[in-house]
Amino acid sequence: MFAAGLMAATVHLGYPGVRAWLPYVVLLPLMAVLIWRAGRAPVRIENGELYVGTAHLPLEHVGTVEVFGAKEKRKVLGPRLDPTAFVLHRGWVGPTVRVEVTDPEDPTPYWVFSTRHPEKVASLLRG
């Protein structure tokens, strides 16, 4: 957002009239939309699969499901994190869910992802 504001201010300094305020109207909302889209990673369960962002895992390969609160997240994402795990972490979303992967063909031991509704996701995966 700051960069878009600077770019608009640069154009504003060089041109009078409509061209002075047009960059603010175009660049600032455009940057806000781009930041919002980049931060989205929907978590959904449909067609027998768990989707986290663009990744998917068949529900038949879901093992143990654990929910961690915002304060426990550091333990999950800290030194005990397996480097081969799938991680989709968004810092502004507090709770995380860890899902064990039981597929013997998959080298990923578990998934860790942020979600605003961890209990709902966990109950759907357990049931």
Stockholm file with secondary structure:
# STOCKHOLM 1.0

chainA/1-127         MFAAGLMAATVHLGYPGVRAWLPYVVLLPLMAVLIWRAGRAPVRIENGELYVGTAHLPLEHVGTVEVFGAKEKRKVLGPRLDPTAFVLHRGWVGPTVRVEVTDPEDPTPYWVFSTRHPEKVASLLRG
#=GR chainA/1-127 SS CHHHHHHHHHHHHHCCTHHHHHHHHHHHHHHHHHHHHHTCCCEEEETTEEEETTEEEEGGGEEEEEEECTTTHHHHHTTTCCTTSEEECCTTCCCEEEEEECCTTCCCCEEEEECSCHHHHHHHHHC
#=GC SS_cons         CHHHHHHHHHHHHHCCTHHHHHHHHHHHHHHHHHHHHHTCCCEEEETTEEEETTEEEEGGGEEEEEEECTTTHHHHHTTTCCTTSEEECCTTCCCEEEEEECCTTCCCCEEEEECSCHHHHHHHHHC
//
